[in-house]
């Protein structure tokens, strides 16, 4: 690994992840510690160090996997490029055959009964990969930077990053140029860009005005971008509101951040407010319902419902895959069978759960938005 001195903080952060608490859970705990706000701040002080610059790396051989995923030498996992979401390349012959049989039928078949837009392979996805290959042609070294010092990896353990390449004596943000070229929308599903929001908005408007790439009127690309943008921006607004409210409140925890589980562990016995998306919902034979809040694969955090009525009234099942905020006391459960202990929150009141707005699911609103978009010229 080519280590930049500025990258040492990131390495320390990743090592700390290994010691984060686990996520196995079940029944309750009678302990109920309480801490003053100043005491909580003191306990969490050690989690406040990290940085934005990951380092400079050489591109790997066959570095470009698609328009928004690349590899560099020295990092085992691929990179998930922030604020962009290019369409998929054709991975399977079956998809290409279905596409060649008819574009409209292909779109309809791939969407199926899904209430939300889906990711599918398209010719524009192939074009986005070629755009990336051209952009990084003859580039030997890239610089990787984060959007937030504590947002390090995604659910599948890929590094979350902006990628800068040297062009004509300056570092150019590939993520931004991908949007400017119409190869991707400004992707806000997991938050607005905290560092380059205005630039991404301007780049997208520029591509739309020029009808480039995904904004072309007759290209083979997704036709539901108004719906996608409404969905993503709803999520981003929910995240932004939580981040604003969380300032000055150490008991507020964003589960995707590298120190989240350590913070929750430090707050055991105290009330916390967690922002996370809803993952797997497991119903046990005992009647207990366990709802996993998504963080990393194999490293999620559990909510426990002992009361089915509370579970139903909370409406949490409607938010699978979407963001919620949950308030509750962190308790520890020790399994009699395995002897292992884990942290959890027991939900006793439906009011502990507050979900993001789901207005984007109204198809009538989407069709109106799409029609207005067509007539906007």
C-alpha positions as CSV (number, residue, x, y, z in Angstrom):
1,X,0.0,0.0,0.0
2,X,1.3,3.4,-0.9
3,X,0.9,5.4,2.3
4,X,0.6,9.1,2.3
5,X,1.4,10.6,5.8
6,X,-2.0,12.2,5.7
7,X,-3.5,8.8,5.4
8,X,-2.3,7.5,8.8
9,X,-5.4,8.8,10.6
10,X,-7.6,6.9,8.2
11,X,-5.7,3.7,9.0
12,X,-6.1,4.2,12.7
13,X,-9.8,4.7,12.1
14,X,-10.1,1.5,10.2
15,X,-8.2,-0.4,12.9
16,X,-10.7,1.0,15.4
17,X,-13.5,-0.6,13.4
18,X,-12.3,-4.0,14.3
19,X,-13.1,-3.3,18.0
20,X,-16.6,-2.0,17.4
21,X,-19.3,-3.9,19.3
22,X,-21.2,-6.7,17.7
23,X,-24.9,-6.7,16.7
24,X,-26.4,-10.0,17.9
25,X,-29.4,-9.4,20.1
26,X,-32.5,-10.6,21.8
27,X,-34.3,-10.0,25.2
28,X,-33.9,-7.1,27.7
29,X,-31.6,-5.8,30.4
30,X,-32.4,-4.4,33.8
31,X,-29.4,-2.1,34.0
32,X,-30.0,1.6,33.4
33,X,-27.0,3.9,33.8
34,X,-27.4,7.6,33.5
35,X,-24.8,10.2,32.5
36,X,-24.7,13.9,32.4
37,X,-24.2,15.6,29.0
38,X,-20.8,16.7,30.0
39,X,-20.0,13.2,31.0
40,X,-21.2,11.8,27.7
41,X,-19.0,14.4,25.8
42,X,-16.0,13.3,27.8
43,X,-16.6,9.6,27.0
44,X,-17.0,10.3,23.3
45,X,-14.1,12.6,22.9
46,X,-11.8,9.8,21.8
47,X,-13.9,9.2,18.7
48,X,-13.6,12.7,17.2
49,X,-10.3,12.3,15.3
50,X,-10.2,11.5,11.6
51,X,-9.6,13.3,8.3
52,X,-10.9,13.9,4.7
53,X,-7.8,13.0,2.7
54,X,-7.4,9.2,2.2
55,X,-4.2,9.5,0.1
56,X,-2.7,9.2,-3.3
57,X,-2.7,5.8,-5.1
58,X,-1.8,4.3,-8.5
59,X,-4.7,2.9,-10.5
60,X,-4.9,-0.8,-10.5
61,X,-4.7,-2.9,-13.7
62,X,-8.2,-3.0,-15.3
63,X,-9.1,-0.3,-12.8
64,X,-12.5,0.7,-14.3
65,X,-15.3,-1.7,-13.4
66,X,-18.0,0.7,-14.5
67,X,-18.8,4.4,-14.5
68,X,-18.9,4.7,-10.7
69,X,-16.6,1.9,-9.4
70,X,-12.9,1.8,-9.8
71,X,-9.9,0.1,-8.1
72,X,-6.6,1.4,-7.0
73,X,-3.4,-0.5,-6.0
74,X,-3.0,-1.0,-2.3
75,X,-6.7,-1.1,-1.3
76,X,-8.3,-4.5,-1.4
77,X,-11.8,-3.2,-1.8
78,X,-13.1,-1.3,-4.8
79,X,-14.1,2.4,-4.5
80,X,-17.7,3.5,-4.4
81,X,-17.6,7.0,-5.9
82,X,-19.7,9.5,-4.0
83,X,-22.6,11.6,-5.4
84,X,-22.8,9.6,-8.6
85,X,-24.8,6.6,-9.7
86,X,-24.2,5.6,-13.3
87,X,-26.5,3.1,-15.1
88,X,-25.4,-0.5,-15.1
89,X,-23.3,-2.2,-17.8
90,X,-24.6,-5.4,-19.3
91,X,-23.2,-8.2,-17.1
92,X,-25.5,-11.0,-18.4
93,X,-26.4,-12.1,-21.9
94,X,-30.0,-12.7,-20.8
95,X,-30.4,-8.9,-20.0
96,X,-28.9,-8.0,-23.4
97,X,-31.2,-10.3,-25.2
98,X,-34.2,-8.9,-23.4
99,X,-33.1,-5.4,-24.2
100,X,-32.6,-6.2,-27.9
101,X,-36.1,-7.6,-28.0
102,X,-37.6,-4.1,-27.3
103,X,-36.6,-1.1,-25.2
104,X,-40.0,-0.3,-23.7
105,X,-40.8,-4.0,-22.9
106,X,-37.3,-4.3,-21.3
107,X,-37.9,-1.3,-19.0
108,X,-41.3,-2.6,-18.0
109,X,-40.1,-6.2,-17.3
110,X,-37.1,-5.0,-15.2
111,X,-39.2,-2.6,-13.1
112,X,-41.9,-5.3,-12.5
113,X,-44.1,-4.5,-9.5
114,X,-41.4,-2.5,-7.6
115,X,-42.7,0.7,-6.0
116,X,-39.3,2.2,-6.3
117,X,-37.0,2.7,-9.3
118,X,-34.6,-0.2,-10.0
119,X,-31.0,-0.4,-11.3
120,X,-30.8,-2.1,-14.7
121,X,-28.3,-2.5,-17.5
122,X,-28.5,0.0,-20.3
123,X,-26.5,1.3,-23.3
124,X,-25.9,4.5,-21.3
125,X,-24.3,2.3,-18.6
126,X,-21.9,1.1,-21.2
127,X,-21.3,4.6,-22.3
128,X,-20.6,5.7,-18.7
129,X,-17.9,3.1,-18.4
130,X,-16.3,4.3,-21.6
131,X,-16.4,7.8,-20.3
132,X,-14.5,6.7,-17.2
133,X,-12.0,4.8,-19.2
134,X,-11.3,7.9,-21.3
135,X,-11.1,10.2,-18.3
136,X,-8.5,8.0,-16.6
137,X,-6.6,7.1,-19.7
138,X,-2.9,7.8,-19.1
139,X,-3.6,8.8,-15.5
140,X,-1.1,7.1,-13.2
141,X,-1.9,8.5,-9.8
142,X,-5.2,9.5,-8.3
143,X,-6.1,11.3,-5.0
144,X,-8.9,9.9,-2.9
145,X,-10.9,12.1,-0.5
146,X,-13.9,11.6,1.7
147,X,-17.0,13.7,1.9
148,X,-17.1,13.4,5.7
149,X,-14.3,12.3,8.0
150,X,-16.4,9.6,9.6
151,X,-18.1,8.3,6.5
152,X,-15.5,5.8,5.4
153,X,-17.1,2.6,3.9
154,X,-20.4,1.7,2.5
155,X,-22.7,-1.3,3.4
156,X,-20.6,-3.6,1.2
157,X,-17.3,-2.4,2.7
158,X,-16.3,-0.3,-0.3
159,X,-14.4,2.9,0.3
160,X,-16.6,6.0,-0.1
161,X,-14.6,8.6,-2.0
162,X,-14.2,11.4,-4.5
163,X,-11.5,10.6,-7.0
164,X,-9.3,13.4,-8.3
165,X,-7.0,13.0,-11.3
166,X,-4.3,15.4,-12.4
167,X,-5.4,17.3,-15.6
168,X,-3.4,20.2,-17.1
169,X,-1.6,20.9,-13.8
170,X,-4.6,20.7,-11.4
171,X,-6.6,18.0,-9.6
172,X,-9.9,17.4,-11.3
173,X,-12.9,15.8,-9.5
174,X,-14.0,12.9,-11.6
175,X,-17.3,12.5,-9.7
176,X,-18.2,16.1,-10.6
177,X,-17.2,15.8,-14.2
178,X,-19.2,12.6,-14.6
179,X,-22.4,14.6,-13.6
180,X,-21.4,17.5,-15.9
181,X,-21.1,15.1,-18.9
182,X,-24.5,13.6,-18.2
183,X,-23.2,10.2,-17.4
184,X,-24.8,10.3,-14.0
185,X,-27.4,12.3,-12.0
186,X,-26.4,14.1,-8.8
187,X,-26.9,11.0,-6.6
188,X,-28.2,12.1,-3.2
189,X,-29.7,8.8,-1.9
190,X,-27.2,8.7,1.0
191,X,-27.0,12.4,1.6
192,X,-26.3,15.6,-0.2
193,X,-22.6,16.2,-0.9
194,X,-21.4,18.1,2.2
195,X,-18.3,19.5,0.3
196,X,-19.4,20.1,-3.3
197,X,-23.2,20.4,-3.2
198,X,-23.5,23.6,-5.1
199,X,-21.0,22.4,-7.8
200,X,-23.0,19.2,-8.3
201,X,-26.2,21.1,-8.6
202,X,-24.7,23.4,-11.2
203,X,-23.1,20.5,-13.1
204,X,-26.4,18.6,-13.3
205,X,-28.2,21.7,-14.6
206,X,-25.5,22.2,-17.2
207,X,-25.9,18.6,-18.4
208,X,-29.7,18.9,-18.4
209,X,-29.6,22.2,-20.4
210,X,-27.4,20.5,-23.0
211,X,-29.4,17.3,-23.1
212,X,-26.3,15.2,-22.4
213,X,-26.2,11.5,-21.7
214,X,-29.0,10.5,-19.4
215,X,-30.8,13.8,-20.1
216,X,-31.0,13.2,-23.9
217,X,-34.5,13.0,-25.3
218,X,-34.0,9.8,-27.4
219,X,-31.2,7.9,-25.7
220,X,-31.5,4.4,-24.2
221,X,-31.4,5.3,-20.5
222,X,-33.6,5.3,-17.5
223,X,-36.8,7.2,-18.1
224,X,-37.7,7.7,-14.5
225,X,-35.1,10.2,-13.3
226,X,-37.7,12.6,-11.9
227,X,-39.0,9.8,-9.7
228,X,-35.4,8.9,-8.7
229,X,-34.5,12.4,-7.8
230,X,-37.7,12.9,-5.8
231,X,-36.9,9.7,-3.8
232,X,-33.2,10.5,-3.3
233,X,-33.7,14.1,-2.3
234,X,-36.4,13.1,0.2
235,X,-33.8,10.8,1.9
236,X,-31.1,13.5,1.7
237,X,-33.4,16.1,3.3
238,X,-34.2,13.7,6.1
239,X,-30.5,13.1,6.7
240,X,-29.6,16.8,6.5
241,X,-32.3,17.6,9.1
242,X,-31.0,15.0,11.5
243,X,-27.4,16.2,11.1
244,X,-28.5,19.8,11.8
245,X,-30.4,18.7,14.9
246,X,-27.6,16.5,16.1
247,X,-25.1,19.4,16.4
248,X,-24.3,19.9,20.0
249,X,-26.1,16.7,21.0
250,X,-23.6,13.9,21.6
251,X,-26.4,11.4,22.2
252,X,-27.3,11.6,18.5
253,X,-25.7,8.9,16.5
254,X,-25.6,8.4,12.7
255,X,-25.1,4.6,12.2
256,X,-23.1,4.7,9.0
257,X,-20.2,6.6,10.6
258,X,-17.1,4.6,11.5
259,X,-17.4,5.3,15.3
260,X,-21.1,4.7,15.6
261,X,-21.0,1.3,17.4
262,X,-18.3,2.6,19.7
263,X,-20.4,5.7,20.5
264,X,-23.4,3.5,21.2
265,X,-21.3,1.3,23.5
266,X,-20.1,4.4,25.4
267,X,-23.7,5.5,25.8
268,X,-24.9,2.2,27.3
269,X,-27.7,2.9,29.8
270,X,-28.4,6.3,28.3
271,X,-31.0,7.5,25.9
272,X,-29.8,7.9,22.3
273,X,-31.3,9.0,19.0
274,X,-30.1,7.0,16.0
275,X,-30.4,7.7,12.3
276,X,-30.3,4.6,10.1
277,X,-32.0,2.7,7.3
278,X,-34.2,-0.3,8.1
279,X,-32.7,-3.6,7.1
280,X,-33.7,-7.2,7.8
281,X,-36.8,-7.9,9.9
282,X,-36.8,-11.2,11.7
283,X,-39.8,-12.7,13.5
284,X,-38.8,-15.3,16.1
285,X,-40.9,-18.2,17.2
286,X,-40.9,-16.8,20.7
287,X,-42.9,-13.8,19.4
288,X,-40.0,-11.4,19.5
289,X,-39.4,-9.2,16.4
290,X,-35.9,-8.1,15.7
291,X,-35.4,-5.2,13.2
292,X,-31.8,-4.7,12.1
293,X,-30.7,-1.2,11.4
294,X,-28.3,-1.2,8.4
295,X,-24.7,-0.3,8.9
296,X,-22.3,-2.8,7.3
297,X,-22.9,-6.3,6.1
298,X,-22.7,-8.5,9.2
299,X,-22.5,-5.4,11.5
300,X,-26.0,-4.1,11.8
301,X,-27.6,-2.8,15.0
302,X,-30.8,-4.4,16.5
303,X,-34.1,-2.9,17.6
304,X,-36.2,-5.3,19.7
305,X,-40.0,-5.4,19.7
306,X,-41.6,-7.7,22.3
307,X,-45.1,-6.3,21.6
308,X,-46.6,-7.0,18.1
309,X,-49.0,-4.1,18.4
310,X,-46.2,-1.7,19.0
311,X,-44.4,-3.1,16.0
312,X,-47.5,-2.6,13.8
313,X,-48.3,0.8,15.1
314,X,-44.7,2.0,14.6
315,X,-45.1,1.4,10.8
316,X,-41.4,0.4,10.7
317,X,-42.1,-2.4,8.1
318,X,-43.0,0.3,5.6
319,X,-39.6,1.8,5.9
320,X,-37.5,-1.3,4.9
321,X,-34.6,0.1,2.9
322,X,-35.5,3.7,3.9
323,X,-34.3,6.0,6.7
324,X,-35.8,6.3,10.2
325,X,-34.7,7.9,13.4
326,X,-35.2,5.9,16.6
327,X,-35.0,7.1,20.2
328,X,-34.4,4.8,23.1
329,X,-32.2,3.6,25.9
330,X,-29.2,1.4,25.0
331,X,-29.3,-1.9,26.9
332,X,-27.1,-5.0,26.9
333,X,-28.4,-8.5,26.4
334,X,-26.4,-11.6,27.3
335,X,-27.3,-14.8,25.5
336,X,-27.8,-17.8,27.9
337,X,-27.0,-20.1,25.0
338,X,-23.8,-18.6,23.7
339,X,-22.7,-16.5,26.7
340,X,-22.1,-13.6,24.3
341,X,-23.4,-10.1,25.0
342,X,-24.6,-7.4,22.6
343,X,-26.2,-4.0,22.7
344,X,-29.7,-3.2,21.5
345,X,-32.6,-0.8,21.9
346,X,-36.0,-2.1,23.0
347,X,-39.0,-0.3,21.4
348,X,-41.9,-0.1,23.8
349,X,-43.7,2.9,22.3
350,X,-44.5,3.4,18.5
351,X,-43.5,7.1,19.0
352,X,-39.9,6.0,19.4
353,X,-39.8,5.5,15.6
354,X,-40.0,8.4,13.1
355,X,-39.7,7.7,9.4
356,X,-38.8,9.8,6.5
357,X,-41.7,11.0,4.3
358,X,-42.9,8.5,1.7
359,X,-44.6,10.9,-0.7
360,X,-42.3,9.9,-3.5
361,X,-44.1,6.6,-3.7
362,X,-47.2,8.3,-5.1
363,X,-47.1,7.3,-8.8
364,X,-49.5,10.1,-9.8
365,X,-47.1,12.7,-8.5
366,X,-44.3,11.0,-10.4
367,X,-46.2,11.0,-13.7
368,X,-47.1,14.6,-13.3
369,X,-43.5,15.5,-12.5
370,X,-42.3,13.5,-15.6
371,X,-44.8,15.2,-17.9
372,X,-43.8,18.6,-16.5
373,X,-40.1,17.8,-17.1
374,X,-40.8,16.9,-20.7
375,X,-42.6,20.2,-21.3
376,X,-40.0,22.2,-19.4
377,X,-38.1,23.0,-22.7
